[in-house]
Amino acid sequence: MEKVPACLDSGFGPSGRPGMTTEARFLLGRSWPDEGRIGAAVPPWHFEAMTDQLPLAAEFPPATREDWLKLVRAALKDRPFERLIAKTYDGIPIEPLYPRGSARPVATRSGPWAVQARVDHPDPAVANAEALHELENGATGLTLICAGSLNANGYGIGGSADTLRRVLEDIHLDAGVTIDFNVSPETRDIVRHFAALVKTLGIDASSVSMLGSINPLGGMAAAGGTDQRWGELARTFSGFIGELAGQGFRGPFAAADGRIVHNAGGSEAQELAFVIASAVAYLRALDAHGIPLDAARGMIYFRLAADADQFLTIAKFRAVRLLWARVEAACGLQPKPAYVSAETAWRMMTKRDPYVNLLRTTIATFSAGVGGADAVLVLPFTAALGLPDRFARRIARNIQLLLLEESNVAKVGDPTAGSGAIEDLTEKLCRTAWTQFQEIDASGGAGAALEAGIIQQRIAVVRADREAAAAQRKDSLTGTSDFPNLAETPVAVLDVPPAAAKTQSVSITFPALPRIRLAEPFERLRDASDKALASSGARPKIFLANLGTAADFTARATFTKNFFEAGGIEAISSDGFKSHEEMIAAYKSSGARLACLCSSDAVYEREAVDAARALKAAGATHIYLAGRPKEQDALKAAGVGSFIFAGGNVFAVLTEAHRVLGTAP
């Protein structure tokens, strides 16, 4: 009889249990296989490798990697080749060129993914109308967002039986509509109410497509506390799932949810490690409850965040299936494709220039679909601003429909198989995530690791790196930290105020995983600018002292305008000045207290010192210079207080500028 191993190469408990095969012991006793590339961990349900060759370039001499490297070295001159290699937040190198991959697709869904729509209006009647409208216009599934749940954003439906009945009124639950949930501690009974509603309506439970979203470990991670330790929660969890299965529901019921890690700023491997650790904990709990493993694994599904990093998102969705197949093999089971759902990422969403969110969510949806997601939920582009209106919801739905019906993204299974870049990323994500999963397991499993703060501490390190990269604009946020538009038109959302977050008193506390958006620090500065505009009629300003000709100053003046307006500080620019006297007259009439010198290095050598002295004498509170000239002492002595340049801490400079102006948030 198959059993869940008590230890997955972690030192926690015995190294194996009865019924384990020799292959299972190999899997338990080793890290991710080193032999070959992704094929070393290929589960039995992979397709055969494709061998067809298309000699389209047969008349040309073959090109080798060494030929390419010679050209690269000539272009780089004395600079190292490593400059072309990027790294992910897991330290995984991204090479500039990859050889052809193995072309062995990972088995995923067959056919289109479920097009999920958010149902989150707090008024049950309105929520019902929106749900019906979504289904009538192309959605094939509904995700019921309960009040207080992850990504509810202060909205969501109540958890009572009456509320659920009203929300689902006139919806044919046995017509293939996928019903998913986002539940919170106060609405946890809604899944039980749903089961009762199905029975009351006389519907065969096996005909209902329900994802239970039962996720006590995710709830612990998000809340930062619990009234019961995982061992006690596991018994309640298993009993409830057994109850649903006993009523005839097909499931899956238990969600191993990576959004909690992604929302907190975690890396791709950390998200994968957490969902695998959660799924293993759920599998062990169901096994202890007496549910056969072959049935138990079908009761578990995965939910991952999809973001605008296209290649990493595709690789992550491929990797989760390979990682879970390895766990299945370790349990003596023949691997089967897992059910994987996707939600576009919260942390990439912005309030400013929110139309850019349409680009982000389109890339994320494409990546999740190509990566094999079984269901996709797209956040409306105004989600960070309030409760989205019907237009924003329609666009979220149509992003998926266009990809499915016009781009035919779902027509090919695992279309990136054979891509050296994607397969290399998949394999390295598997290796990194497996190691991190084993470390979680060694600490006693996901529940114990959360209670000890181990997972939170590791994610905090990556979050700090992400926030630093956003502050320096190494990770740019188009429309917010880059290319801001101070005159943007506000976007409409529904006039429904969000509910205040509820706090729960729990007996066992530990650090919660925070829910962040990377744009928030810059948005606070923009809010401060809006506040100043509303109270005084003018935004904080900076005068651009453009020296020389347009050819001299345009590049740095454009950089400076984007730099300061990312913090809501309006840049007062010009076409240049015939003399320093003309520049000073323009500065005085601008009403600005800050000034920034903008020009080329050659012009700086001739004019910057005198220009800085003149600005200082005219009363400039703080003078900046765009660039990093080698000789700075004379400039500083003349009054230049700061130098701004690519790679510097933009957010820190902007925060200090607001402090100087008295408009700091």
Steps between C-alpha positions, in 0.01 A plus 500: 500500500631846407590729789616859520867502598556658838820650368591638162877502547465733794612324816147532640394149599589173323631493146222281371180318584343167403402462140771726360673382185872509429439798273317677781793452734726644229279805479495541876873465538609739228463860402360593159670273241819627339496271196418695187261789498130498568473149356674362810180560695253419224191328643351201317220716360735709286453474126770349287771732376439657163762402243378672181764724352422789267819574300392852407859625521669201339666711230677717758808394694412386854538764768656393829494655844869575462429701184246702694738548794768642270257766379388573856855540629578739216196711588574495873865591447657506848175450690432157655252258343327470840348844439254326268383256766211609720388327819159436650423567865580133560847553356417303185709629207321613184736442209491717185481192275387141547534185290193313384311320778380142525153564351332271751178673600367494855151352496247762604136566429329399178293775343441856624548612857205608714437874463436604859324824599513674837174524695580748775223761530385513864135535395379143424246615240761703311749216531243265347432737211873532432550123517223440248638773274846341510368157407282640223803673347766232492608410853492127570565521874433719802733570789297603803712754689394493864534801728834508677665247267831535321472756218148604609632859533234596754212362294353154450181312576387388843528140607144421605282238332242762402763721339642210302155394382428852372836537330456172311133546415413387143851363444495139378762340722489173306566666162880482513557833676815479711428640848805604699517682833724744683408447864598674821482382862160664550359355174653152518157336519402619153628180337282296734207728415573442132483124548169538681366723222589241237311237700200730550482563125498128434819515293730200475815613679721310256371723217618817676843641421610639836844605620476503877782746578549337841839635600572517873876540450446797270264650755764461770764666281279796410356553849817449700327293760270212580303356786622149426833357402521332164461150644158591640399696189598205284236278660223756445623561146502131410161437655339779299654384172389144576151637559492676161632194319242286678224722360620423148691817409793430266727772632775595515441656841830597664688796350878519527508874441816682398339844472577562868872470432485697175299781662765521771777557245632145497694341216375244250682215673366610840146498361550153355662367817211630711228348283677164485555505878132590549384228263718239673359608837147463363584163345638374832192625683265323259712186518478505881122538469487173311445636150692293240785696348380460144173666600665751735730648237197574283357706786792746486556775245747782455446872465787718379544869425572593140691823445649700215831312500397282209775239493517451876122466525490238225786309663336519843174350378689220324718440806215454748379194308847346489552563872166345591571201273817441699301496824249259346779269388649512850163378629500206260238658276498525123509880443195668353465860385404724792229765483667843497311829511644846445423851617671804356733648759394764749850632571549621140180707494518879514258780584676750278455469124292187565453432128853357505351228720327376185842423350620335818196278536503407131860381524421317823192331353689396189782359712266305727312361200818399319631354826197271518265660754163324528319816612594869489360792698600846372492792741316796342740782414344732760515248786757703693276809489175359633214273398528458120208597280352291220736645239810392691352155557414467133858578401630244751271237351575593140877477551447128551244460224726669245791276594280191480272572206713722274859418594423130559752484783339187644512300175851366565604312811810648662606706197828609659634144515821500300587857596841481659436809710167379642619147562817622672297736720251223580773258599684754715178612669424137578845448647490817710142454617559134589793596722292767675210260538729246668617769741138577590431130547810464717359763736187291555297593194322813380299550820800478732711716268233772506464487877878530536514792254745319273304554178423861587865585570621362167229677304582827681853489357372472143232762564767746612696431182190559287415822677857623458492417129169686461639800692797512263278438197696187413157341503303773328129561546383663179267789570609520863876496551567544127320723249253647750219725384405765755204604285345153470121479502353320803352157430149413613425238764172422674395730780520229767726569798723214611429341835751541779725201551400281792754382752472163667616406844703180479687302761803412286670789323790528258599745225241534225601511136422856388310582184684763298493680170839613378359832380373608843805706611490712184122526523528649848719777359253560217219517758700762690531701178125476440438616854724803448321578173160481668601721791717761327405481134851393395710187513851485643732622222856474379657737248709338226800721426567382145850607396630519143309393191211255476745236383694552823219493754202307354604151612568598859207741521268217393659267755462763772136569417415130526712471815326771700149459365510136616469660844241756395750788480415698187797576275505852353702466179590727208673515162818630659630848582717755322669603824516420870309821565213374286515165684481669842206716389317185387582328828361787707178511299448122522418504870723195554727462800697209353720512190685242293783563253453304177754475220793304362825439687682737263259785574516425873877556491447847352182624665375289791696665781391851406141387440486332841632812673243714322214267599616490858523878511148518356370302798488139381441284808670195351688458171533170315714406201396230253798271449816385678790722393842382614590832658234587757681703766470834321134431420423421862682814612288700252179369655416167333356287777409177318582311182228295334579217261378161378547235768471740793232473766226698332248455778742621767584815301133575440411444863771743608381754243148486645649544848690809387180642350288414803271269301625164626223240548 
